[in-house]
């Protein structure tokens, strides 16, 4: 007979995305996007975000840019503390763009945590995990607990932030 300590297995939290102070229309688009990815959605208010994030340990935190600007350092720290990707969006973001952003953010956070991504059916009927599509770099606007660079932050020399030297110039070209 098993001991009383082994009667109940510990509960494992399901993969979650946290929507912080998002309007209902955005929450609905997030839920639709996450339905195809296989990750749950939890919404909370601005005040309870830290508590809910600590309890749920979401893979991504979705926040409207206006709310993020209220206290960017606190939201960056919150995402960093729970190892979540911080997805800052406009309220009117299109569903397909939101799905790409969330898929990339979830994959990034899962890789950082060494967690397996949820599996979803493929056209062959077999389950697959990982990203299904590659997002366009111009559409991916999330960060991992830090602010993204803006054009103003970029150095005047576009090769200054790269590790490899610029390509050699060929005679007769500009």
C-alpha positions in Angstrom: 0.0 0.0 0.0 1.4 3.4 -0.9 2.3 5.9 1.8 0.0 8.9 2.4 2.7 11.1 0.9 2.3 9.5 -2.5 -1.5 9.6 -2.8 -1.6 12.9 -4.7 0.7 13.9 -7.5 1.8 17.5 -7.6 -0.1 19.7 -10.0 1.9 21.1 -12.9 0.9 24.4 -14.3 -0.3 24.5 -17.9 1.5 26.7 -20.3 0.0 30.2 -20.0 0.1 33.6 -21.5 -0.9 36.5 -19.2 -2.8 39.4 -20.6 -2.4 42.5 -18.3 -5.1 45.2 -18.4 -6.0 44.4 -22.0 -9.3 45.5 -23.5 -11.8 42.8 -24.2 -11.3 42.8 -28.0 -7.6 42.3 -27.6 -8.2 39.5 -25.0 -10.5 37.8 -27.6 -7.9 38.0 -30.3 -5.2 36.6 -27.9 -7.5 33.7 -27.0 -8.1 33.0 -30.7 -4.4 33.1 -31.5 -3.5 30.9 -28.5 -6.1 28.4 -29.5 -4.1 27.3 -32.5 -0.8 27.4 -30.5 -2.2 25.2 -27.6 -1.5 27.6 -24.7 -4.0 28.9 -22.2 -4.8 32.6 -21.5 -5.1 34.2 -18.1 -6.1 37.9 -17.8 -5.6 40.1 -14.9 -5.5 43.8 -14.0 -2.5 46.1 -13.6 -2.5 45.9 -9.8 -2.5 42.1 -9.6 -0.1 41.4 -12.4 2.9 40.6 -10.2 0.9 38.2 -8.0 -0.7 36.4 -11.0 2.6 36.2 -12.9 4.3 34.7 -9.8 1.6 32.1 -9.4 1.2 31.1 -13.1 4.8 31.7 -14.4 3.4 32.6 -17.9 5.5 32.0 -21.0 4.5 35.4 -22.3 3.0 38.6 -20.9 0.9 40.6 -23.3 0.5 44.3 -22.5 -0.8 47.3 -24.4 1.9 49.8 -25.1 0.1 52.6 -23.3 -0.1 50.5 -20.1 3.6 49.5 -20.5 4.7 53.1 -20.7 3.1 53.8 -17.3 6.0 51.9 -15.6 8.3 50.2 -18.1 10.9 49.3 -15.6 8.4 47.4 -13.4 7.0 45.4 -16.4 10.5 44.6 -17.7 11.5 43.4 -14.2 8.3 41.3 -13.9 9.0 39.5 -17.2 12.6 38.9 -16.2 11.6 37.6 -12.8 9.3 34.9 -14.2 11.4 34.3 -17.3 8.6 35.4 -19.6 8.7 37.2 -22.9 7.1 40.6 -22.7 4.9 41.3 -25.7 3.9 45.0 -26.1 1.2 45.5 -28.6 -1.2 48.1 -30.0 -4.9 47.6 -29.0 -5.8 47.2 -32.7 -3.2 44.6 -33.7 -4.4 42.2 -36.3 -5.0 38.6 -35.3 -2.5 36.9 -37.6 0.3 39.4 -36.5 -0.6 38.7 -32.9 -0.4 35.0 -33.5 3.1 35.3 -35.0 4.2 37.5 -32.1 2.8 35.1 -29.5 4.2 32.0 -31.1 7.7 33.6 -31.3 7.5 34.8 -27.7 6.3 31.5 -26.4 9.0 29.6 -28.2 11.7 31.9 -26.9 10.5 31.7 -23.3 10.2 27.9 -23.5 13.7 27.6 -24.9 15.1 29.8 -22.1 13.4 27.7 -19.5 14.3 24.4 -21.3 10.6 23.5 -21.4 8.8 21.6 -24.1 6.3 23.5 -26.2 2.8 22.1 -26.6 2.2 19.8 -29.5 -0.5 20.6 -32.1 -1.8 18.5 -35.0 -0.1 18.9 -38.4 -1.6 18.3 -41.9 -0.2 14.7 -41.7 -2.2 14.0 -38.5 1.0 13.7 -36.4 1.7 16.0 -33.5 4.4 18.5 -33.9 5.9 21.0 -31.5 7.8 24.2 -32.0 7.1 27.1 -34.3 5.0 26.4 -37.3 6.0 29.4 -39.3 8.9 31.9 -39.2 7.7 35.4 -38.3 8.8 38.3 -40.4 11.5 40.1 -38.4 9.6 43.4 -38.9 6.5 42.0 -37.1 8.3 40.6 -34.1 8.2 43.3 -31.5 8.6 41.6 -28.2 11.5 41.6 -25.7 12.7 39.5 -22.8 12.5 41.9 -19.9 14.3 44.7 -21.7 13.4 47.5 -24.1 13.9 47.0 -27.8 16.3 49.3 -29.6 14.8 52.2 -31.5 16.4 53.8 -34.6 17.6 56.6 -32.3 19.6 54.0 -30.3 21.3 52.6 -33.4 24.8 53.8 -34.0 25.5 55.8 -37.1 27.7 52.9 -38.3 25.4 50.0 -39.0 28.3 47.5 -38.5 29.2 48.8 -35.1 27.0 46.3 -33.2 28.0 43.2 -35.3 30.9 40.9 -34.5 32.0 40.4 -38.1 33.6 43.2 -40.1 31.7 45.0 -42.9 32.0 43.4 -46.3 35.0 44.6 -48.4 34.1 47.2 -51.0 34.7 46.3 -54.6 36.2 48.8 -57.0 33.6 50.6 -59.0 30.8 50.2 -56.5 29.4 52.7 -54.0 
